[in-house]
Each structure stands twice: as C-alpha cells, then as structure tokens.
Amino acid sequence: MKHKNLLIGAGIAALVSMPLLPHFSRNSFTAEVAKKEFETIEKPGRYIVTAKMNDGSARTLEVSDSLLEWKFDSSGLYKNIEPGKSYNFKVYGWKLPFLPCYENIVAANDVSSK
C-alpha cells in the first residue's frame, strides 16, 4: 500500500510539473525570418515563424502567450516580426519531432540594420 501511494504521488507530481519543463530549456540565436504563418489546425490557432539559420537549416518557432513568462502580447510580437529581416531570438522549450510543439519566442530584436 505504501508503494502504491508513493507511485500515485510521483505520477501526480510528474503531471503537475510537465507544463513547467519547457521553461528550463532556454536558448538565444540570430536568424533570418523566412516566413510567418497563422496555423489553424488547432483551436485556437497559433502564430508560427520559420527562421533560416546561418548554416542554411530551417527552424520552426511559435509565438504564444505564457503566464509563466508574464508574456501576454504574442500577437503584437508576431506582428513586428518581418520576413527577410534578421532577429536575435530568445526562446524556451523544444521541438519534438513527433509532436506539433515548437520553441516559443520570448523576444525578437531586429538586428538587420546593425
């Protein structure tokens, strides 16, 4: 019985902490925006940015609100990102190849004119 309660408690703790895990994986990089799109596969839709990395590879990013990041203006951030310009991106999270989840952009600073 003791082990069963321990397993149930560990399972509940794992489920509660799952939404927090992406916030521990942070990254910054500079890339050129190849395209932007509004993906409507899920409800509500979401803002997607495809960035072209310096090595020529593409990286798909998401712009979404986050309570833990105290970020509530994802539509404004998305609107200010322009294809063809380079940005220094600050992101958190990760891209899982078997799931439609992407790194979330926290900040995008235009470095095209610098």
Secondary structure per residue as TSV (DSSP state, phi and psi in degrees):
chain	resnum	aa	ss	phi	psi
A	1	M	-	360.0	-39.3
A	2	K	H	-62.7	-41.9
A	3	H	H	-68.8	-36.1
A	4	K	H	-63.1	-45.3
A	5	N	H	-63.7	-37.7
A	6	L	H	-65.0	-43.3
A	7	L	H	-65.4	-41.3
A	8	I	H	-64.1	-44.0
A	9	G	H	-62.6	-41.5
A	10	A	H	-65.6	-38.9
A	11	G	H	-64.8	-43.3
A	12	I	H	-64.7	-43.0
A	13	A	H	-61.8	-40.3
A	14	A	H	-64.7	-43.4
A	15	L	H	-65.1	-38.9
A	16	V	H	-69.8	-36.2
A	17	S	H	-84.1	-14.3
A	18	M	G	-53.8	-45.4
A	19	P	G	-65.5	-18.7
A	20	L	G	-84.3	-25.5
A	21	L	G	-56.7	-43.9
A	22	P	G	-59.4	-25.3
A	23	H	G	-71.7	-12.8
A	24	F	G	-90.8	-6.8
A	25	S	-	-108.2	99.1
A	26	R	E	-116.4	151.3
A	27	N	E	-154.5	153.1
A	28	S	E	-132.7	140.9
A	29	F	E	-161.5	162.1
A	30	T	E	-111.0	133.6
A	31	A	E	-155.5	159.9
A	32	E	E	-93.3	137.8
A	33	V	E	-78.3	119.4
A	34	A	E	-85.3	-42.4
A	35	K	E	-161.8	162.0
A	36	K	E	-127.3	148.3
A	37	E	E	-155.2	157.4
A	38	F	E	-107.5	110.7
A	39	E	E	-88.1	124.8
A	40	T	-	-114.0	24.6
A	41	I	S	-65.0	-40.9
A	42	E	S	-105.6	160.2
A	43	K	S	-108.4	126.5
A	44	P	S	-73.8	165.8
A	45	G	-	-67.6	174.4
A	46	R	E	-143.3	154.2
A	47	Y	E	-86.4	126.9
A	48	I	E	-120.7	136.1
A	49	V	E	-124.3	130.3
A	50	T	E	-104.9	121.4
A	51	A	E	-107.8	139.2
A	52	K	E	-96.0	116.6
A	53	M	-	-78.1	166.2
A	54	N	T	-60.9	-29.4
A	55	D	T	-84.3	3.5
A	56	G	S	93.0	-10.4
A	57	S	-	-76.4	160.5
A	58	A	E	-104.1	145.6
A	59	R	E	-132.1	123.6
A	60	T	E	-93.6	131.0
A	61	L	E	-126.7	160.6
A	62	E	E	-120.6	148.7
A	63	V	E	-119.1	106.0
A	64	S	-	-141.1	157.2
A	65	D	-	-67.8	154.1
A	66	S	B	-148.1	119.1
A	67	L	T	-63.8	-42.4
A	68	L	T	-66.8	-28.4
A	69	E	T	-91.0	-3.5
A	70	W	T	56.2	44.8
A	71	K	B	-118.4	113.4
A	72	F	-	-125.9	9.3
A	73	D	-	-120.5	49.1
A	74	S	H	-63.6	-34.0
A	75	S	H	-66.3	-36.4
A	76	G	H	-67.9	-42.1
A	77	L	H	-63.0	-45.0
A	78	Y	H	-61.8	-41.8
A	79	K	H	-61.9	-35.1
A	80	N	H	-81.2	-11.2
A	81	I	-	-85.3	126.5
A	82	E	-	-119.6	132.4
A	83	P	T	-59.5	143.4
A	84	G	T	92.5	-14.0
A	85	K	-	-100.0	154.3
A	86	S	E	-100.1	142.4
A	87	Y	E	-134.5	150.4
A	88	N	E	-92.6	109.1
A	89	F	E	-93.6	138.9
A	90	K	E	-115.1	122.3
A	91	V	E	-132.6	164.0
A	92	Y	E	-138.6	160.2
A	93	G	S	98.4	-166.5
A	94	W	-	-152.2	162.8
A	95	K	-	-98.3	121.6
A	96	L	-	-100.9	120.7
A	97	P	T	-60.3	-26.7
A	98	F	T	-98.1	0.6
A	99	L	S	-131.8	149.7
A	100	P	S	-83.6	59.1
A	101	C	-	-123.5	140.4
A	102	Y	-	-128.8	166.8
A	103	E	E	-63.9	140.2
A	104	N	E	-98.0	129.3
A	105	I	E	-77.0	124.6
A	106	V	E	-93.8	-39.9
A	107	A	E	-148.7	147.5
A	108	A	E	-138.9	109.1
A	109	N	E	-104.3	122.7
A	110	D	E	-65.0	124.1
A	111	V	-	-120.3	12.3
A	112	S	T	-63.7	-40.9
A	113	S	T	-90.2	1.5
A	114	K	-	-96.2	360.0
